[in-house]
Amino acid sequence: MNQQPIDLLPTAIRLRNQAGARAGRYVGVLAAAVALVVILATHSRFQFNHAEKVLKQTEIEANQVLEAEERASGLRGTLKAGSEAIEEYRQLAHPLNVSEVIATVVNRLPEGATLDRIDLDAGARRIMRSARSKGPVDLDEVPRRMLTAEIAGFALSDLQVAELVAELEAIEPLRNVSLDFSRTRAVRGRAAREFRLSFRIDLDADYEIAGSNGPLANAEEEVSDVQ
């Protein structure tokens, strides 16, 4: 028969040993809990430091974005002001050099012909519809800027006057070239033909010079009859 073990320790000692074992387990559990809390706190600290760095970097980038937007807004304002200034200059300035127009007319004079007077007048002219045009005239339409020129001079014959009119009609920007009059007049004891002709140039079109003192090329649209 198996004999049960006999505990000969006194009850007080056995209870004290059991209490010590329980205390040891409690201490172990407490140490493990403290270690876990320390680990969690350290990890949380690392996460906090990382989040703080990310926040600072985000703030820096956000400030850079705001500064870039502010600079872009300033550049947009500068660009708008520049565009408005260019548009205002385009509306006020002549699209071609008036001296080029005069030089073109002078270079087209037949040999022996001379100019006595050149009158140039720039202003807004409302476009009038021709008899073939349909629809009423739009009174609210902004009048086009026109350069009206009148030139007077003397030629040896009516043929030279007709040649000059034909030459000017062939120049692209010149419109409504017309001979106002041609009459005989004595100049220094010789008979000559006094003439006056006129033409118009649309100043709201864009032009480019084909050559030095050469024909002026109209790069945009044709001009209707104007008042």
C-alpha positions as CSV (number, residue, x, y, z in Angstrom):
1,M,0.0,0.0,0.0
2,N,1.1,3.5,-0.8
3,Q,1.6,5.7,2.2
4,Q,0.5,9.3,2.0
5,P,3.3,11.9,2.5
6,I,3.4,13.3,6.0
7,D,3.9,17.0,6.4
8,L,5.8,17.5,9.5
9,L,6.2,21.3,9.1
10,P,4.4,23.4,11.6
11,T,1.2,25.0,10.4
12,A,2.6,28.6,11.0
13,I,5.7,27.9,8.9
14,R,3.6,26.3,6.2
15,L,1.3,29.3,6.1
16,R,4.2,31.7,6.0
17,N,5.8,29.8,3.1
18,Q,2.5,29.9,1.2
19,A,2.2,33.6,1.9
20,G,5.7,34.2,0.7
21,A,5.0,32.2,-2.5
22,R,1.8,34.3,-3.1
23,A,3.8,37.5,-2.4
24,G,6.4,36.3,-4.9
25,R,3.8,35.8,-7.6
26,Y,2.2,39.2,-6.8
27,V,5.7,40.8,-7.1
28,G,6.3,39.0,-10.4
29,V,2.9,40.1,-11.8
30,L,3.5,43.6,-10.5
31,A,7.0,43.7,-12.1
32,A,5.6,42.5,-15.4
33,A,2.9,45.1,-15.2
34,V,5.4,47.8,-14.4
35,A,7.6,46.7,-17.3
36,L,4.6,46.6,-19.6
37,V,3.6,50.1,-18.5
38,V,7.2,51.3,-19.1
39,I,7.3,49.8,-22.5
40,L,3.9,51.3,-23.5
41,A,5.0,54.7,-22.1
42,T,8.3,54.6,-24.0
43,H,6.5,53.5,-27.2
44,S,3.9,56.3,-26.7
45,R,6.7,58.8,-26.1
46,F,8.4,57.7,-29.3
47,Q,5.0,58.0,-31.2
48,F,4.4,61.4,-29.6
49,N,7.9,62.7,-30.6
50,H,7.3,61.3,-34.1
51,A,3.9,62.9,-34.4
52,E,5.4,66.2,-33.1
53,K,8.1,66.1,-35.8
54,V,5.5,65.3,-38.4
55,L,3.3,68.2,-37.2
56,K,6.2,70.6,-37.3
57,Q,7.2,69.4,-40.8
58,T,3.5,69.7,-41.9
59,E,3.3,73.2,-40.5
60,I,6.5,74.2,-42.4
61,E,5.1,72.7,-45.6
62,A,1.8,74.4,-45.0
63,N,3.5,77.8,-44.5
64,Q,5.5,77.2,-47.7
65,V,2.2,76.5,-49.6
66,L,0.6,79.6,-48.2
67,E,3.7,81.7,-49.1
68,A,3.7,80.1,-52.6
69,E,-0.1,80.9,-53.0
70,E,0.6,84.5,-51.8
71,R,3.4,84.9,-54.3
72,A,1.2,83.3,-57.0
73,S,-1.6,85.7,-56.2
74,G,0.8,88.6,-56.4
75,L,2.1,87.4,-59.7
76,R,-1.4,87.0,-61.0
77,G,-2.2,90.6,-60.0
78,T,1.0,91.8,-61.7
79,L,0.1,89.8,-64.8
80,K,-3.4,91.2,-64.8
81,A,-2.1,94.7,-64.4
82,G,0.4,94.2,-67.2
83,S,-2.3,92.7,-69.5
84,E,-4.6,95.7,-68.8
85,A,-1.7,98.1,-69.5
86,I,-1.0,96.3,-72.8
87,E,-4.6,96.3,-73.8
88,E,-4.9,100.0,-72.9
89,Y,-1.8,100.8,-74.9
90,R,-3.1,98.7,-77.8
91,Q,-6.4,100.7,-77.7
92,L,-4.6,104.0,-77.6
93,A,-1.5,103.5,-79.8
94,H,-1.5,103.2,-83.5
95,P,-1.0,99.6,-84.8
96,L,1.4,101.0,-87.4
97,N,3.9,103.8,-87.8
98,V,2.3,106.8,-89.5
99,S,5.7,107.7,-91.0
100,E,5.6,104.4,-92.8
101,V,2.3,105.3,-94.3
102,I,3.6,108.6,-95.5
103,A,6.8,107.0,-96.8
104,T,4.7,104.4,-98.7
105,V,2.6,107.1,-100.3
106,V,5.7,109.2,-101.3
107,N,7.4,106.1,-102.8
108,R,4.4,105.5,-105.0
109,L,4.5,108.9,-106.6
110,P,5.0,108.8,-110.3
111,E,8.2,110.5,-111.6
112,G,7.6,114.2,-111.9
113,A,4.7,114.2,-109.4
114,T,5.0,116.0,-106.1
115,L,2.9,116.4,-102.9
116,D,1.8,119.7,-101.6
117,R,-0.1,118.7,-98.5
118,I,-0.8,115.7,-96.3
119,D,-3.5,115.7,-93.7
120,L,-4.0,112.8,-91.3
121,D,-6.8,112.5,-88.9
122,A,-7.3,109.6,-86.5
123,G,-10.6,109.0,-84.7
124,A,-13.5,106.6,-84.1
125,R,-15.7,106.0,-87.0
126,R,-18.9,104.0,-86.9
127,I,-19.1,101.3,-89.6
128,M,-22.0,102.0,-92.0
129,R,-23.7,99.1,-93.7
130,S,-23.7,99.1,-97.5
131,A,-26.9,98.8,-99.6
132,R,-26.2,95.0,-99.8
133,S,-25.8,94.5,-96.1
134,K,-28.7,93.1,-94.2
135,G,-30.0,94.1,-90.7
136,P,-30.1,97.4,-88.8
137,V,-27.0,99.3,-87.7
138,D,-26.0,98.4,-84.1
139,L,-25.8,101.8,-82.4
140,D,-24.4,100.2,-79.3
141,E,-21.4,98.8,-81.2
142,V,-18.1,100.4,-80.3
143,P,-17.0,102.6,-83.3
144,R,-13.8,101.5,-85.0
145,R,-10.7,103.7,-84.9
146,M,-9.9,104.9,-88.4
147,L,-7.0,106.9,-89.8
148,T,-8.3,109.2,-92.5
149,A,-5.7,110.7,-94.9
150,E,-6.0,113.4,-97.5
151,I,-3.1,114.1,-99.8
152,A,-2.9,116.9,-102.4
153,G,-0.2,117.6,-105.0
154,F,0.6,118.1,-108.6
155,A,1.2,115.7,-111.5
156,L,2.2,116.1,-115.1
157,S,-1.0,114.5,-116.4
158,D,-4.3,112.8,-115.5
159,L,-2.6,109.5,-116.4
160,Q,-0.1,110.0,-113.5
161,V,-2.9,110.8,-111.2
162,A,-4.7,107.6,-112.2
163,E,-1.5,105.6,-111.8
164,L,-1.1,107.0,-108.3
165,V,-4.7,106.0,-107.3
166,A,-4.1,102.5,-108.7
167,E,-0.8,102.2,-106.8
168,L,-2.5,103.2,-103.5
169,E,-5.5,100.9,-104.1
170,A,-3.1,97.9,-104.4
171,I,-1.6,98.6,-100.9
172,E,-3.4,96.2,-98.5
173,P,-4.2,98.4,-95.5
174,L,-5.4,101.4,-97.6
175,R,-9.2,101.4,-98.0
176,N,-11.7,103.6,-99.8
177,V,-9.0,105.2,-102.0
178,S,-10.8,107.9,-103.9
179,L,-9.9,110.8,-106.1
180,D,-11.6,114.0,-104.8
181,F,-10.7,116.2,-107.8
182,S,-8.2,116.7,-110.5
183,R,-8.0,120.0,-112.4
184,T,-5.5,121.9,-114.5
185,R,-3.4,124.6,-112.8
186,A,-0.5,126.7,-114.0
187,V,2.7,126.0,-112.0
188,R,5.7,128.3,-112.8
189,G,4.2,129.0,-116.2
190,R,3.6,125.3,-117.0
191,A,0.3,123.5,-117.1
192,A,0.0,120.8,-114.4
193,R,-2.8,118.7,-112.9
194,E,-3.6,119.6,-109.3
195,F,-5.2,116.7,-107.5
196,R,-6.5,115.6,-104.1
197,L,-7.2,112.1,-103.1
198,S,-8.1,110.4,-99.8
199,F,-8.0,107.0,-98.2
200,R,-8.7,105.3,-94.8
201,I,-6.8,102.7,-92.6
202,D,-8.4,100.6,-89.9
203,L,-6.5,101.3,-86.7
204,D,-8.2,98.4,-84.9
205,A,-6.6,95.8,-87.1
206,D,-3.1,94.3,-86.6
207,Y,-0.4,95.1,-89.2
208,E,3.1,94.0,-90.1
209,I,5.6,95.8,-92.3
210,A,6.5,93.8,-95.4
211,G,9.7,95.8,-96.0
212,S,11.4,99.0,-95.2
213,N,9.3,101.8,-96.7
214,G,7.5,99.1,-98.5
215,P,3.8,98.0,-98.7
216,L,2.0,97.6,-95.4
217,A,0.5,94.2,-95.1
218,N,-2.9,93.9,-93.3
219,A,-2.7,90.8,-91.2
220,E,-6.3,90.8,-90.0
221,E,-9.6,91.7,-91.6
222,E,-11.0,93.9,-94.3
223,V,-12.7,97.2,-93.5
224,S,-16.2,98.1,-94.4
225,D,-17.3,101.5,-95.5
226,V,-17.3,104.0,-92.6
227,Q,-19.0,107.2,-92.0
